[in-house]
Amino acid sequence: MEPTLMIRTAAVLLTITALGGLAMAAVRFASDKQPPAWLAMVHGLLAAAAVTLLIYAAATVGLPGLALGALVFFVIAALGGAYLNLNYQWKQILLPKSLVVGHALVAVIGFVMLLIAAFR
């Protein structure tokens, strides 16, 4: 498989992931409720699939520098998402809005970098 196809496949997965993230953020910011657990699980699963694909691509066929940089941002965002899930969602404590925004900003930076790498 060629790197561009894997990057674009990861970008599609991350686009769906981002839509789920926006839905979860809308629930959290519009009310004092937690996003549904099933949505958080699907969000994390799709993001993990995309990150795994990027790691596989980096290890086998190589990725351009911008895509590698995006991968670093996604790993940081994944760690932040796991922290949000385990320390707040799992314990049914409201997600701190500042951490949600921080998680989203890191992911968006990685997403933009990946899109540039995919369609350059």
C-alpha positions in Angstrom: 0.0 0.0 0.0 1.3 3.4 -0.8 1.7 6.1 1.9 -0.7 8.6 0.3 -3.5 6.1 0.4 -2.9 5.3 4.0 -2.7 9.0 4.9 -6.0 9.7 3.1 -7.7 6.7 4.7 -6.5 7.9 8.1 -7.9 11.4 7.2 -11.3 9.9 6.4 -11.4 8.1 9.7 -10.3 11.2 11.5 -13.0 13.3 9.7 -15.6 10.9 11.1 -13.9 11.1 14.5 -13.9 14.9 14.4 -17.7 14.9 13.7 -18.2 12.7 16.8 -15.9 15.0 18.8 -17.9 18.1 17.7 -21.1 16.3 18.8 -19.7 15.5 22.2 -18.4 19.0 22.6 -21.8 20.4 21.7 -23.5 18.2 24.4 -20.9 19.3 27.0 -21.0 23.0 26.2 -24.8 23.3 25.6 -25.7 21.6 28.9 -24.2 20.4 32.1 -24.3 16.8 30.9 -21.7 14.3 29.9 -21.6 13.2 26.3 -23.0 9.7 25.8 -20.5 6.9 26.7 -21.2 5.1 23.4 -20.2 8.2 21.4 -17.0 8.6 23.4 -16.2 5.0 22.7 -16.8 5.2 19.0 -14.8 8.5 18.9 -11.8 6.9 20.6 -12.0 3.7 18.6 -12.0 5.5 15.2 -9.2 7.8 16.4 -7.2 4.8 17.5 -7.7 3.0 14.2 -6.4 6.1 12.3 -3.4 6.5 14.6 -2.6 2.8 14.3 -2.8 3.1 10.5 -0.4 6.0 10.6 2.0 4.2 12.9 1.9 1.2 10.6 2.5 3.4 7.6 5.4 5.1 9.3 7.0 1.8 10.2 6.6 0.1 6.8 6.5 2.5 3.9 7.5 5.8 5.6 5.5 9.0 5.9 6.4 12.5 4.9 7.6 14.8 7.6 4.3 16.7 7.9 2.4 13.4 8.4 4.9 12.3 11.1 4.4 15.6 12.8 0.6 15.1 12.6 1.1 11.7 14.1 2.9 13.2 17.1 -0.1 15.6 17.7 -2.5 12.7 17.4 -0.7 10.7 20.0 -0.7 13.7 22.3 -4.4 14.2 21.6 -5.0 10.4 22.3 -3.3 10.7 25.6 -5.5 13.7 26.5 -8.6 11.8 25.4 -7.7 8.8 27.5 -7.1 11.1 30.5 -10.5 12.7 29.9 -12.2 9.4 29.6 -10.6 7.7 32.6 -10.6 10.6 35.0 -13.9 12.2 34.2 -16.2 10.3 31.8 -15.6 6.9 33.5 -16.2 8.4 37.0 -19.2 10.4 35.7 -17.6 13.7 36.6 -18.4 16.6 34.2 -15.6 17.0 31.7 -13.7 20.3 32.3 -14.4 22.6 29.4 -10.7 23.8 29.3 -9.4 20.2 28.9 -12.0 19.5 26.2 -10.9 22.6 24.3 -7.2 21.7 24.7 -7.8 18.1 23.5 -9.7 19.5 20.5 -7.0 22.1 19.6 -4.2 19.5 19.6 -6.3 17.2 17.5 -7.2 20.0 15.0 -3.6 21.0 14.6 -2.7 17.3 13.8 -5.7 17.0 11.5 -4.8 20.1 9.4 -1.2 18.9 9.1 -2.5 15.5 8.0 -4.8 17.0 5.4 -2.0 19.1 4.0 0.2 16.0 3.8 -2.6 14.0 2.2 -3.6 16.4 -0.5 -0.3 18.2 -1.2 
